[in-house]
């Protein structure tokens, strides 16, 4: 037995090969149809026509039928065969890892919707593949800076360039804390995306959670000259959720709002009851900050997304919003964002 793999046929041939088994069937069906049509014409008109005219009819009718069949088959090929061939060729390309292929739009009513959805599916696969490939680079980027700082500080102390002062030790410790926070965020995000993150739901007053949040961030907001307010429309509203995880989500949203709201601005946390079969409460976090550009809105829940393309800020890991979305979805809720540059941002959570 040869160890060499059997060469695969070219893509175009593989696409057309699927239709080869149908050709004999079409051929025999066509012959049967022509013969049957000729016999039918002969039986219908043999008693009313001369022999010469009968043979002309018998010989001429099949040619007319053949022309009609050819036109019909060509029309069927354009409407059904060609879209299927393009679709099969695209499937072969995707199976080989080519996510840049797209199926040309078809005028066939039967396949136009199928092709549109197939192309949309490939768009999502291509976007997910791009995110997956970028994830390694993003993680390496986030880990490189603190590791370099830690390495530089320790080498400087060992070589006698730096003295082991409290300042240098604290700087090194801060970088290790940053690494720990990044790794914890990655673990949380991975567990949430795989639906393995444990939740501990309890029943509590939503007003208590909002009061705890405003108390926690009041001093920070005041020092930045930002007015932090809450508007609880129903103080007796109770929800069944994981208190700590929901606190984590809202804390992240408030922290982001504080970073992007100028002095003299305002942040409002608002709750309201909604009448829905699936959800009962809506939580809004509004700020009067710089806002988010419309072209960035579809990506703000992606891993390592930052509005600052220079990545100059190292306080946050760039995973907060991605984690917030996963935590809310783990509660079978939704989180959306509305924003306009220069007018502020509003996050809307429904659970």
C-alpha positions in Angstrom: 0.0 0.0 0.0 1.3 3.4 -0.9 2.1 5.8 1.9 1.4 8.8 -0.3 -2.1 10.3 0.2 -4.4 10.3 -2.7 -4.4 13.8 -4.3 -7.7 15.7 -3.9 -9.3 17.0 -7.0 -9.4 20.7 -7.7 -12.1 22.7 -5.9 -14.0 23.6 -9.1 -14.0 19.9 -10.1 -15.2 18.8 -6.6 -18.0 21.3 -6.8 -19.2 20.0 -10.2 -18.6 16.3 -9.4 -21.6 16.3 -7.1 -23.9 16.8 -10.1 -22.3 14.1 -12.4 -24.4 11.2 -11.0 -27.5 13.1 -12.1 -26.5 13.3 -15.8 -27.4 9.7 -16.7 -30.8 10.1 -14.9 -31.5 13.2 -16.9 -30.4 11.5 -20.1 -32.7 8.5 -19.7 -35.6 10.7 -18.5 -35.2 12.9 -21.5 -35.2 9.9 -23.9 -38.2 8.4 -22.2 -40.0 11.8 -22.4 -39.2 12.3 -26.1 -40.3 8.7 -27.0 -43.4 9.0 -24.9 -44.3 12.4 -26.5 -43.8 11.0 -30.0 -46.0 8.0 -29.3 -48.7 10.2 -27.8 -48.7 12.5 -30.8 -48.8 9.5 -33.1 -51.8 8.0 -31.3 -53.7 11.3 -31.2 -53.2 12.4 -34.8 -52.7 9.2 -36.8 -56.4 8.8 -37.7 -56.7 12.4 -38.9 -53.5 13.1 -40.7 -51.7 11.7 -43.8 -48.8 9.3 -43.3 -46.3 12.0 -44.4 -47.6 14.5 -42.0 -47.6 11.9 -39.2 -43.9 11.1 -39.7 -43.1 14.9 -39.8 -45.0 15.2 -36.5 -43.3 12.2 -35.0 -39.9 13.4 -36.1 -40.4 17.1 -35.5 -42.2 17.0 -32.1 -39.2 15.6 -30.2 -36.9 18.4 -31.5 -39.4 20.9 -30.2 -39.6 19.1 -26.9 -35.8 18.9 -26.7 -35.5 22.6 -27.2 -38.1 23.2 -24.4 -36.2 20.7 -22.2 -32.9 22.5 -22.8 -34.4 25.8 -22.0 -36.0 24.4 -18.9 -32.9 22.7 -17.7 -30.8 25.8 -18.3 -33.3 27.9 -16.3 -33.3 25.3 -13.5 -29.5 25.3 -13.5 -29.3 29.1 -13.2 -31.9 29.1 -10.4 -30.9 25.9 -8.5 -27.8 24.3 -9.8 -25.4 27.2 -9.9 -26.4 28.5 -6.4 -25.9 25.0 -5.0 -22.5 24.7 -6.7 -21.4 28.0 -5.3 -22.6 27.0 -1.9 -20.8 23.7 -1.9 -17.6 25.3 -3.2 -17.8 27.8 -0.3 -18.4 25.0 2.2 -15.3 23.2 0.9 -13.3 26.4 1.3 -14.5 27.0 4.8 -13.7 23.4 5.8 -10.1 24.1 4.5 -9.8 27.1 6.8 -10.6 29.9 4.2 -13.0 32.2 6.0 -12.6 34.9 3.4 -14.9 33.1 0.9 -18.4 34.4 0.3 -21.2 33.0 -1.8 -22.4 35.4 -4.6 -25.9 36.7 -4.1 -28.5 34.7 -6.0 -31.7 35.9 -7.7 -33.4 32.6 -6.8 -36.1 33.2 -4.2 -35.4 29.7 -2.8 -31.7 30.3 -2.1 -31.3 34.0 -1.6 -32.2 33.9 2.1 -30.0 30.8 2.6 -27.0 32.4 0.9 -27.5 35.6 2.9 -27.6 33.7 6.2 -24.6 31.6 5.2 -22.5 34.7 4.4 -23.6 36.2 7.7 -22.5 33.0 9.5 -19.1 33.2 7.8 -18.8 36.9 8.8 -19.3 35.9 12.4 -16.9 33.0 12.1 -14.3 35.2 10.6 -14.7 37.8 13.3 -14.5 35.1 16.1 -11.4 33.7 14.5 -9.8 37.2 14.3 -10.6 37.7 18.0 -9.1 34.4 18.9 -5.9 35.2 17.0 -5.7 38.6 18.6 -6.3 37.3 22.1 -2.8 35.8 22.3 -1.3 39.0 21.2 -3.4 41.0 23.6 -2.5 38.8 26.6 1.2 39.0 25.7 0.9 42.8 25.4 -0.8 43.1 28.8 1.7 40.8 30.5 4.8 42.2 29.0 4.8 45.6 30.7 4.4 44.5 34.3 6.9 41.6 33.8 9.5 44.0 32.4 9.0 46.4 35.3 9.3 43.6 37.9 12.4 42.2 36.1 14.0 45.6 35.8 13.4 46.5 39.5 14.7 43.1 40.7 17.8 43.2 38.4 18.5 46.8 39.5 18.4 45.8 43.2 20.6 42.8 42.6 23.1 44.8 40.5 23.2 47.6 43.1 21.7 50.1 40.8 18.6 50.5 43.0 18.6 50.3 46.8 16.0 47.9 48.2 13.9 50.9 49.4 10.3 50.7 50.4 9.4 52.6 47.2 11.0 50.1 44.8 9.6 47.2 46.7 6.1 48.7 46.7 6.4 49.4 42.9 7.3 45.8 42.3 4.4 44.7 44.5 2.0 46.8 42.6 3.0 45.2 39.4 2.5 41.7 40.9 -1.0 42.8 42.0 -1.7 44.0 38.5 -0.7 40.6 37.1 -2.8 38.8 39.7 -5.8 40.9 38.8 -5.3 40.3 35.1 -5.0 36.5 35.6 -8.1 36.5 37.8 -10.1 38.5 35.3 -9.0 36.0 32.5 -10.1 33.1 34.6 -13.4 34.7 35.5 -14.1 35.5 31.8 -13.1 32.0 30.7 -15.4 30.4 33.3 -18.3 32.7 32.4 -18.0 32.1 28.7 -18.0 28.3 29.2 -21.0 28.6 31.6 -19.0 27.1 34.4 -18.8 30.1 36.7 -20.6 29.3 39.9 -23.3 31.7 41.0 -24.8 32.0 44.5 -28.2 33.7 44.0 -29.9 35.1 47.1 -33.0 37.3 47.5 -32.2 40.9 48.5 -33.4 44.4 48.2 -32.0 46.1 45.1 -32.0 49.4 47.0 -29.5 48.0 49.5 -27.1 47.1 46.6 -27.4 50.6 45.1 -26.9 52.3 48.5 -23.7 50.2 49.1 -22.4 51.2 45.7 -23.0 54.9 46.1 -21.4 54.8 49.6 -18.4 53.0 48.2 -17.7 55.4 45.4 -18.9 58.6 47.1 -15.5 59.7 48.3 -13.8 59.0 45.0 -16.5 60.8 43.1 -16.3 63.8 45.4 -12.5 64.0 45.1 -12.9 64.1 41.3 -15.6 66.8 41.5 -18.2 64.5 40.1 -21.8 64.3 41.5 -22.8 60.7 42.1 -26.5 60.2 42.6 -29.1 57.4 42.7 -32.7 57.2 41.8 -34.6 54.2 43.2 -38.2 54.3 42.1 -39.2 51.3 44.2 -37.3 50.8 47.4 -39.1 47.6 48.3 -38.2 45.8 45.0 -36.5 42.5 45.7 -34.5 40.4 43.1 -33.0 37.0 43.1 -29.4 37.2 42.0 -25.8 36.8 43.0 -25.2 39.9 45.1 -21.4 39.9 44.8 -21.4 39.4 41.0 -24.0 42.0 40.4 -22.0 44.3 42.6 -18.9 43.5 40.5 -20.7 44.5 37.3 -22.1 47.8 38.6 -18.8 48.7 40.3 -17.0 48.2 36.9 -19.6 50.4 35.2 -19.3 53.2 37.8 -15.5 53.0 37.7 -15.5 53.4 34.0 -17.9 56.3 34.3 -15.6 58.0 36.9 -12.6 57.7 34.5 -14.4 59.2 31.6 -16.5 61.9 33.3 -14.9 65.4 33.6 -14.9 67.5 36.8 -18.4 69.0 37.4 -20.1 66.0 35.6 -22.7 63.7 36.9 -23.2 60.0 37.3 -26.7 58.6 38.0 -27.6 55.1 39.0 -31.3 54.5 38.3 -33.6 51.5 38.9 -37.1 50.8 37.7 -39.6 48.0 37.5 -40.4 46.5 34.1 -43.3 44.3 33.1 -41.8 41.4 31.2 -42.3 37.7 31.4 -38.5 37.1 31.5 -37.2 40.1 33.4 -38.4 42.3 36.3 -35.9 45.1 36.8 -34.0 47.6 34.8 -30.8 49.2 36.1 -29.3 52.2 34.3 -25.9 53.7 34.9 -25.8 57.2 33.2 -22.9 59.6 33.0 -22.3 63.0 31.4 -18.8 62.1 30.2 -17.0 62.1 26.9 -19.2 59.4 25.3 -18.2 56.6 22.9 -17.9 57.0 19.2 -20.5 55.1 17.2 -17.9 53.1 15.3 -16.6 51.8 18.7 -20.0 50.8 20.2 -20.2 47.3 18.6 -16.8 46.4 20.2 -16.9 47.7 23.8 -17.8 44.3 25.2 -14.9 42.6 23.5 -11.8 41.4 25.4 -9.1 44.0 26.0 -11.1 46.8 24.2 -10.2 50.3 25.3 -11.4 53.6 24.0 -7.8 54.8 24.3 -6.1 53.1 21.3 -2.7 54.0 22.7 -3.3 51.7 25.7 -1.7 54.3 27.9 -3.8 53.5 30.9 -2.7 50.5 33.0 -5.2 50.8 35.9 -7.7 48.5 34.2 -7.1 45.3 32.4 -9.5 45.9 29.5 -11.6 42.9 30.5 -14.2 44.6 32.8 -16.9 45.1 30.2 -16.4 41.7 28.7 -16.8 40.2 32.2 -19.8 42.4 32.9 -21.6 41.1 29.8 -20.9 37.5 30.7 -22.0 37.9 34.3 -25.3 39.5 33.3 -25.9 36.8 30.6 -25.2 34.2 33.3 -28.2 35.8 35.2 -30.2 35.3 32.0 -30.3 39.1 31.6 -29.1 41.6 29.0 -26.8 44.6 29.0 -26.8 47.3 26.3 -25.1 50.6 25.8 -26.3 53.9 24.4 -23.8 56.7 23.9 -23.1 59.9 22.0 -19.7 61.7 21.8 -19.7 64.7 24.1 -23.1 63.9 25.7 -22.4 60.9 27.8 -23.0 57.1 28.0 -25.8 55.0 29.4 -25.6 51.3 30.3 -28.9 49.5 30.5 -29.1 46.2 32.4 -32.3 44.1 32.6 -32.5 41.0 34.8 
